[in-house]
Amino acid sequence: MDECFDHWLQEVCDGVKRNDAAIDEVEIDHSGELHTFDATDMRLLKDAMEGNRFVTSFVFRYITIDKKTAELLTTMLASSTNAITNLHMEEIQGGEGTNAAALALTLNPESSIKSLCLIGNSIDEANSKAIGMMLKSNRALSELRLSQNSIGDDCISHISSGLKSNRTLTILDLEGNALTDASVSMICNALGHNDKLEFLSLDFNDFGTFGTRAIASMLRRNNYLKELHLFGNRIDSVGAAALASSLRQNTSLKKLILSFNNIGNEGAKALAEALTVNHTLTHLSFPSNSIWNEGIEAFGDCLPKMKGLEELNVGDLFDTPAADSLLNGLKCNTRLSILYVQLPVCEDYTVDDDEASEGSSQCSCSVSPIEKDIDFFLRCNKSGRSLLQSITPSPSSLWAEVLGKANTNQTPSGVPDVLYHLIRERPDLLCNTR
């Protein structure tokens, strides 16, 4: 018997029972030492929660729950009188905790719980069946995180079945599981029928070309998904080309993470060309993808035609010709305001810590003068350089003149005030406003 834990739990339950507004979260965390949360503990918590309207979040970590305890947990969570909106269960031994949470949201389809996080619980097929049933019947849950659960083909089939008919889920996190090409195909088939999901993470799984092709096919049909994370899989140039092709048709995706794959130069080229057509995607990240000068130069060449991209993370090391290409592309691009690059170290110039700022090219050590020029154009974009393109007619000399003065007279924040110098050069613009 852990007397310290029992005393602490009694104090927490007393506060919950008093409807203390200061207690809005109950966290049962036994990190570092597995604890058995038995039926007596759960009954104490369940009784305290009756009539409570202030506790909105429950967190259980590193505990063991048996069948009897799980039944009490289900009853507490399914109650229509509580105000719980967030349930987080991490490293719960056995499958009873997962089943209890899923069953509660199945029994009460209008449950107040909006976010369910089941992390590191080794979900098996029986658990996944319960989750699938929950997704089919529940009409309130908007966020489901199932990361680090060793979910594979057998489990994902039940979850995918639930996704087909679910109309409330907007966030699905499947990071760090064992999803293969077949698993991803099942998910994508389900999302072809889903018009609500906006965020999907498949980071750190085990799919390659065929799974990526399934994702690309889904993106052509699904115009609701806004954010897609594919970090750390086996996506090659063929898979990247398939994604690029789908981006030419997709009109909803705003953020795509492809870091730590193997798309290579050809994959980078395909993505760059696709973004001259797609003006919806605003954030793209693909460092550590075996990309060298050729792939980076493709982005530099295409930057003038990119009308939507605002943040780009290329990450990989490349040489001066590629950096020159990015710089030349930026001169005719007014949207991109954040660029993460890693250039070879140049001993001639070092950026001080106070020079680095959000909305500029970033480097942890020494950088070349070219990157300083890139940094300037990014800052200009962030401060409103696009205003220059809206002037009709626009004298050819105005561009260089305004940018030159903005560069010489930067604000204390380090961001060139393009708008200020534009008005100084063209005060007649104010006269034309009504």
Secondary structure as UniProt FT lines:
FT   HELIX           3..17
FT   TURN            18..19
FT   TURN            21..22
FT   STRAND          25..29
FT   TURN            31..32
FT   STRAND          35..36
FT   HELIX           39..49
FT   TURN            50..51
FT   STRAND          57..61
FT   STRAND          63..64
FT   HELIX           67..78
FT   TURN            80..81
FT   STRAND          86..90
FT   HELIX           96..107
FT   TURN            109..110
FT   STRAND          115..119
FT   HELIX           125..137
FT   STRAND          143..145
FT   HELIX           153..165
FT   STRAND          171..173
FT   TURN            175..176
FT   HELIX           181..191
FT   TURN            192..193
FT   STRAND          199..201
FT   HELIX           209..221
FT   STRAND          227..229
FT   TURN            231..232
FT   HELIX           237..247
FT   TURN            248..249
FT   STRAND          255..257
FT   HELIX           264..274
FT   TURN            275..277
FT   STRAND          283..285
FT   HELIX           293..302
FT   HELIX           303..305
FT   STRAND          311..317
FT   HELIX           320..330
FT   TURN            331..332
FT   STRAND          338..342
FT   TURN            347..348
FT   HELIX           353..355
FT   TURN            358..359
FT   HELIX           369..382
FT   TURN            383..385
FT   HELIX           386..389
FT   HELIX           396..408
FT   TURN            412..413
FT   HELIX           418..425
FT   HELIX           428..431
//
